Protein backbone atom coordinates (compact mmCIF):
# COMPACT_ATOMS: atom_id res chain seq x y z
CA UNK A 1 0.00 0.00 0.00
CA UNK A 2 1.46 3.37 -0.99
CA UNK A 3 1.26 6.56 1.06
CA UNK A 4 -1.78 7.97 -0.76
CA UNK A 5 -3.75 4.72 -0.43
CA UNK A 6 -2.90 4.60 3.27
CA UNK A 7 -4.06 8.16 3.86
CA UNK A 8 -7.27 7.62 1.88
CA UNK A 9 -8.09 4.49 3.93
CA UNK A 10 -7.65 6.41 7.19
CA UNK A 11 -9.77 9.32 5.94
CA UNK A 12 -12.54 6.99 4.76
CA UNK A 13 -12.67 5.28 8.17
CA UNK A 14 -12.77 8.64 9.96
CA UNK A 15 -15.71 9.72 7.78
CA UNK A 16 -17.74 6.82 9.20
CA UNK A 17 -17.65 8.56 12.60
CA UNK A 18 -19.34 11.71 11.29
CA UNK A 19 -23.14 11.65 11.38
CA UNK A 20 -25.28 14.78 10.98
CA UNK A 21 -26.48 17.19 12.07
CA UNK A 22 -22.87 18.06 12.87
CA UNK A 23 -20.26 20.78 12.40
CA UNK A 24 -16.80 19.28 11.84
CA UNK A 25 -13.46 21.07 11.80
CA UNK A 26 -10.78 19.45 9.65
CA UNK A 27 -7.10 19.76 10.45
CA UNK A 28 -4.19 19.75 8.02
CA UNK A 29 -3.16 16.59 6.19
CA UNK A 30 -5.22 13.40 6.27
CA UNK A 31 -8.33 15.16 7.69
CA UNK A 32 -8.61 17.28 4.54
CA UNK A 33 -9.26 14.08 2.54
CA UNK A 34 -12.46 13.37 4.48
CA UNK A 35 -15.01 15.50 2.53
CA UNK A 36 -14.94 13.15 -0.48
CA UNK A 37 -16.25 10.37 1.77
CA UNK A 38 -19.09 12.35 3.35
CA UNK A 39 -22.51 11.68 1.85
CA UNK A 40 -24.61 13.26 4.61
CA UNK A 41 -25.79 16.76 3.70
CA UNK A 42 -26.14 17.60 7.38
CA UNK A 43 -22.41 17.24 8.07
CA UNK A 44 -20.93 20.72 7.63
CA UNK A 45 -17.17 21.06 7.26
CA UNK A 46 -15.58 24.04 9.00
CA UNK A 47 -12.14 25.60 8.66
CA UNK A 48 -10.66 28.15 11.02
CA UNK A 49 -9.63 30.46 8.20
CA UNK A 50 -13.30 31.26 7.69
CA UNK A 51 -15.56 28.84 5.82
CA UNK A 52 -18.45 26.55 6.72
CA UNK A 53 -19.56 24.14 4.02
CA UNK A 54 -16.34 22.78 2.55
CA UNK A 55 -16.74 20.26 -0.23
CA UNK A 56 -14.28 17.75 -1.70
CA UNK A 57 -11.00 18.98 -3.20
CA UNK A 58 -12.18 18.01 -6.68
CA UNK A 59 -10.20 19.69 -9.48
CA UNK A 60 -13.37 19.83 -11.58
CA UNK A 61 -15.38 21.77 -9.00
CA UNK A 62 -12.91 23.51 -6.69
CA UNK A 63 -12.46 27.26 -6.59
CA UNK A 64 -8.76 28.28 -6.52
CA UNK A 65 -9.78 31.36 -4.51
CA UNK A 66 -11.18 29.19 -1.70
CA UNK A 67 -8.72 27.29 0.48
CA UNK A 68 -8.81 25.18 3.63
CA UNK A 69 -6.55 25.42 6.68
CA UNK A 70 -3.77 23.71 4.74
CA UNK A 71 -4.03 26.32 1.95
CA UNK A 72 -5.35 23.71 -0.49
CA UNK A 73 -8.18 24.64 -2.92
CA UNK A 74 -11.64 23.33 -1.98
CA UNK A 75 -15.11 23.20 -3.42
CA UNK A 76 -18.20 24.52 -1.68
CA UNK A 77 -21.45 22.79 -0.76
CA UNK A 78 -24.91 24.40 -1.15
CA UNK A 79 -25.45 27.00 1.56
CA UNK A 80 -21.75 27.55 2.28
CA UNK A 81 -20.94 30.61 4.35
CA UNK A 82 -17.86 32.74 4.86
CA UNK A 83 -16.63 34.79 7.80
CA UNK A 84 -13.46 36.28 9.23
CA UNK A 85 -10.97 34.38 11.35
CA UNK A 86 -12.13 36.01 14.59
CA UNK A 87 -15.69 34.79 14.04
CA UNK A 88 -14.39 31.35 13.10
CA UNK A 89 -12.46 31.03 16.34
CA UNK A 90 -15.49 32.32 18.26
CA UNK A 91 -17.40 29.35 16.86
CA UNK A 92 -14.67 27.00 18.10
CA UNK A 93 -14.25 28.59 21.52
CA UNK A 94 -18.00 28.93 21.95
CA UNK A 95 -18.57 25.18 21.66
CA UNK A 96 -20.25 25.26 18.24
CA UNK A 97 -17.95 22.67 16.64
CA UNK A 98 -19.18 19.16 17.36
CA UNK A 99 -16.11 17.23 16.17
CA UNK A 100 -12.54 18.17 15.29
CA UNK A 101 -10.46 15.78 13.20
CA UNK A 102 -6.77 16.50 13.72
CA UNK A 103 -3.52 15.25 12.30
CA UNK A 104 -0.97 14.53 15.03
CA UNK A 105 2.72 13.82 15.48
CA UNK A 106 2.41 11.75 18.67
CA UNK A 107 -0.26 10.52 21.07
CA UNK A 108 0.31 9.08 24.52
CA UNK A 109 -1.51 6.12 26.05
CA UNK A 110 -3.84 8.41 28.00
CA UNK A 111 -4.96 10.31 24.88
CA UNK A 112 -2.90 13.50 25.09
CA UNK A 113 -1.41 14.62 21.79
CA UNK A 114 1.54 16.55 20.38
CA UNK A 115 0.93 18.10 16.97
CA UNK A 116 2.48 21.54 16.80
CA UNK A 117 6.22 21.46 17.48
CA UNK A 118 9.23 19.27 16.80
CA UNK A 119 12.26 20.40 18.81
CA UNK A 120 14.99 21.57 16.46
CA UNK A 121 12.74 21.70 13.39
CA UNK A 122 10.88 24.55 11.74
CA UNK A 123 7.27 23.49 11.17
CA UNK A 124 4.06 25.43 10.59
CA UNK A 125 3.03 25.88 14.22
CA UNK A 126 -0.04 25.27 16.31
CA UNK A 127 -2.73 26.87 14.13
CA UNK A 128 -6.12 26.26 15.76
CA UNK A 129 -5.30 22.94 17.43
CA UNK A 130 -5.13 24.26 21.00
CA UNK A 131 -8.47 26.04 20.60
CA UNK A 132 -10.07 22.97 19.03
CA UNK A 133 -8.86 20.70 21.82
CA UNK A 134 -10.49 22.99 24.35
CA UNK A 135 -13.64 23.93 22.42
CA UNK A 136 -14.71 21.02 20.19
CA UNK A 137 -17.13 18.44 21.52
CA UNK A 138 -15.24 15.37 20.32
CA UNK A 139 -11.68 14.92 19.04
CA UNK A 140 -10.68 12.32 16.46
CA UNK A 141 -7.04 12.00 15.40
CA UNK A 142 -5.90 10.59 12.06
CA UNK A 143 -2.26 9.59 11.65
CA UNK A 144 0.13 6.97 10.34
CA UNK A 145 0.95 4.38 12.99
CA UNK A 146 4.70 4.94 12.80
CA UNK A 147 7.17 7.55 11.57
CA UNK A 148 8.87 7.35 8.18
CA UNK A 149 11.73 5.51 9.92
CA UNK A 150 9.43 3.01 11.64
CA UNK A 151 9.35 4.51 15.14
CA UNK A 152 6.15 4.29 17.17
CA UNK A 153 3.94 7.39 17.30
CA UNK A 154 1.58 5.98 19.95
CA UNK A 155 3.72 6.26 23.06
CA UNK A 156 3.65 5.86 26.82
CA UNK A 157 4.46 9.57 27.03
CA UNK A 158 4.83 12.14 24.24
CA UNK A 159 8.39 13.33 23.71
CA UNK A 160 7.29 16.43 21.79
CA UNK A 161 5.57 19.41 23.48
CA UNK A 162 1.92 18.66 24.31
CA UNK A 163 -0.77 20.59 22.49
CA UNK A 164 -3.18 20.45 25.45
CA UNK A 165 -3.97 18.38 28.53
CA UNK A 166 -7.35 17.54 26.98
CA UNK A 167 -7.54 13.89 26.03
CA UNK A 168 -8.74 12.92 22.58
CA UNK A 169 -11.59 10.48 22.01
CA UNK A 170 -10.29 8.36 19.15
CA UNK A 171 -7.17 7.68 17.08
CA UNK A 172 -7.37 6.11 13.62
CA UNK A 173 -4.26 4.79 11.83
CA UNK A 174 -3.72 2.49 8.86
CA UNK A 175 -3.46 -0.41 11.34
CA UNK A 176 -6.00 0.23 14.07
CA UNK A 177 -8.74 2.27 15.68
CA UNK A 178 -8.27 3.18 19.35
CA UNK A 179 -10.83 4.66 21.74
CA UNK A 180 -9.85 6.54 24.90
CA UNK A 181 -11.92 6.44 28.08
CA UNK A 182 -10.92 7.65 31.54
CA UNK A 183 -7.27 8.00 30.55
CA UNK A 184 -7.01 4.48 29.13
CA UNK A 185 -6.56 3.28 25.55
CA UNK A 186 -8.69 0.55 24.01
CA UNK A 187 -8.11 -1.19 20.67
CA UNK A 188 -11.59 -1.44 19.19
CA UNK A 189 -10.89 -2.28 15.55
CA UNK A 190 -8.18 -3.63 13.25
CA UNK A 191 -7.92 -1.98 9.86
CA UNK A 192 -8.04 -4.16 6.71
CA UNK A 193 -4.96 -6.35 6.44
CA UNK A 194 -3.65 -5.55 9.93
CA UNK A 195 -3.06 -8.09 12.67
CA UNK A 196 -3.10 -7.79 16.43
CA UNK A 197 0.53 -8.90 16.56
CA UNK A 198 1.55 -6.10 14.17
CA UNK A 199 -0.32 -3.49 16.19
CA UNK A 200 1.33 -4.65 19.39
CA UNK A 201 4.77 -4.60 17.77
CA UNK A 202 4.34 -1.04 16.47
CA UNK A 203 2.62 0.51 19.50
CA UNK A 204 4.68 1.59 22.50
CA UNK A 205 1.74 2.74 24.62
CA UNK A 206 -0.23 0.25 26.67
CA UNK A 207 -3.71 -0.65 25.50
CA UNK A 208 -6.54 -3.03 26.24
CA UNK A 209 -7.88 -5.21 23.44
CA UNK A 210 -11.61 -4.58 23.07
CA UNK A 211 -12.30 -5.94 19.60
CA UNK A 212 -15.93 -6.67 18.77
C-alpha positions in Angstrom: 0.0 0.0 0.0 1.5 3.4 -1.0 1.3 6.6 1.1 -1.8 8.0 -0.8 -3.7 4.7 -0.4 -2.9 4.6 3.3 -4.1 8.2 3.9 -7.3 7.6 1.9 -8.1 4.5 3.9 -7.7 6.4 7.2 -9.8 9.3 5.9 -12.5 7.0 4.8 -12.7 5.3 8.2 -12.8 8.6 10.0 -15.7 9.7 7.8 -17.7 6.8 9.2 -17.7 8.6 12.6 -19.3 11.7 11.3 -23.1 11.7 11.4 -25.3 14.8 11.0 -26.5 17.2 12.1 -22.9 18.1 12.9 -20.3 20.8 12.4 -16.8 19.3 11.8 -13.5 21.1 11.8 -10.8 19.5 9.6 -7.1 19.8 10.4 -4.2 19.8 8.0 -3.2 16.6 6.2 -5.2 13.4 6.3 -8.3 15.2 7.7 -8.6 17.3 4.5 -9.3 14.1 2.5 -12.5 13.4 4.5 -15.0 15.5 2.5 -14.9 13.2 -0.5 -16.2 10.4 1.8 -19.1 12.4 3.3 -22.5 11.7 1.8 -24.6 13.3 4.6 -25.8 16.8 3.7 -26.1 17.6 7.4 -22.4 17.2 8.1 -20.9 20.7 7.6 -17.2 21.1 7.3 -15.6 24.0 9.0 -12.1 25.6 8.7 -10.7 28.2 11.0 -9.6 30.5 8.2 -13.3 31.3 7.7 -15.6 28.8 5.8 -18.4 26.6 6.7 -19.6 24.1 4.0 -16.3 22.8 2.6 -16.7 20.3 -0.2 -14.3 17.8 -1.7 -11.0 19.0 -3.2 -12.2 18.0 -6.7 -10.2 19.7 -9.5 -13.4 19.8 -11.6 -15.4 21.8 -9.0 -12.9 23.5 -6.7 -12.5 27.3 -6.6 -8.8 28.3 -6.5 -9.8 31.4 -4.5 -11.2 29.2 -1.7 -8.7 27.3 0.5 -8.8 25.2 3.6 -6.5 25.4 6.7 -3.8 23.7 4.7 -4.0 26.3 2.0 -5.4 23.7 -0.5 -8.2 24.6 -2.9 -11.6 23.3 -2.0 -15.1 23.2 -3.4 -18.2 24.5 -1.7 -21.4 22.8 -0.8 -24.9 24.4 -1.1 -25.5 27.0 1.6 -21.7 27.5 2.3 -20.9 30.6 4.4 -17.9 32.7 4.9 -16.6 34.8 7.8 -13.5 36.3 9.2 -11.0 34.4 11.4 -12.1 36.0 14.6 -15.7 34.8 14.0 -14.4 31.4 13.1 -12.5 31.0 16.3 -15.5 32.3 18.3 -17.4 29.3 16.9 -14.7 27.0 18.1 -14.2 28.6 21.5 -18.0 28.9 22.0 -18.6 25.2 21.7 -20.3 25.3 18.2 -18.0 22.7 16.6 -19.2 19.2 17.4 -16.1 17.2 16.2 -12.5 18.2 15.3 -10.5 15.8 13.2 -6.8 16.5 13.7 -3.5 15.2 12.3 -1.0 14.5 15.0 2.7 13.8 15.5 2.4 11.8 18.7 -0.3 10.5 21.1 0.3 9.1 24.5 -1.5 6.1 26.0 -3.8 8.4 28.0 -5.0 10.3 24.9 -2.9 13.5 25.1 -1.4 14.6 21.8 1.5 16.6 20.4 0.9 18.1 17.0 2.5 21.5 16.8 6.2 21.5 17.5 9.2 19.3 16.8 12.3 20.4 18.8 15.0 21.6 16.5 12.7 21.7 13.4 10.9 24.6 11.7 7.3 23.5 11.2 4.1 25.4 10.6 3.0 25.9 14.2 0.0 25.3 16.3 -2.7 26.9 14.1 -6.1 26.3 15.8 -5.3 22.9 17.4 -5.1 24.3 21.0 -8.5 26.0 20.6 -10.1 23.0 19.0 -8.9 20.7 21.8 -10.5 23.0 24.4 -13.6 23.9 22.4 -14.7 21.0 20.2 -17.1 18.4 21.5 -15.2 15.4 20.3 -11.7 14.9 19.0 -10.7 12.3 16.5 -7.0 12.0 15.4 -5.9 10.6 12.1 -2.3 9.6 11.7 0.1 7.0 10.3 0.9 4.4 13.0 4.7 4.9 12.8 7.2 7.6 11.6 8.9 7.3 8.2 11.7 5.5 9.9 9.4 3.0 11.6 9.4 4.5 15.1 6.2 4.3 17.2 3.9 7.4 17.3 1.6 6.0 19.9 3.7 6.3 23.1 3.6 5.9 26.8 4.5 9.6 27.0 4.8 12.1 24.2 8.4 13.3 23.7 7.3 16.4 21.8 5.6 19.4 23.5 1.9 18.7 24.3 -0.8 20.6 22.5 -3.2 20.5 25.5 -4.0 18.4 28.5 -7.3 17.5 27.0 -7.5 13.9 26.0 -8.7 12.9 22.6 -11.6 10.5 22.0 -10.3 8.4 19.1 -7.2 7.7 17.1 -7.4 6.1 13.6 -4.3 4.8 11.8 -3.7 2.5 8.9 -3.5 -0.4 11.3 -6.0 0.2 14.1 -8.7 2.3 15.7 -8.3 3.2 19.4 -10.8 4.7 21.7 -9.9 6.5 24.9 -11.9 6.4 28.1 -10.9 7.7 31.5 -7.3 8.0 30.6 -7.0 4.5 29.1 -6.6 3.3 25.5 -8.7 0.6 24.0 -8.1 -1.2 20.7 -11.6 -1.4 19.2 -10.9 -2.3 15.5 -8.2 -3.6 13.3 -7.9 -2.0 9.9 -8.0 -4.2 6.7 -5.0 -6.3 6.4 -3.6 -5.5 9.9 -3.1 -8.1 12.7 -3.1 -7.8 16.4 0.5 -8.9 16.6 1.6 -6.1 14.2 -0.3 -3.5 16.2 1.3 -4.7 19.4 4.8 -4.6 17.8 4.3 -1.0 16.5 2.6 0.5 19.5 4.7 1.6 22.5 1.7 2.7 24.6 -0.2 0.3 26.7 -3.7 -0.6 25.5 -6.5 -3.0 26.2 -7.9 -5.2 23.4 -11.6 -4.6 23.1 -12.3 -5.9 19.6 -15.9 -6.7 18.8 
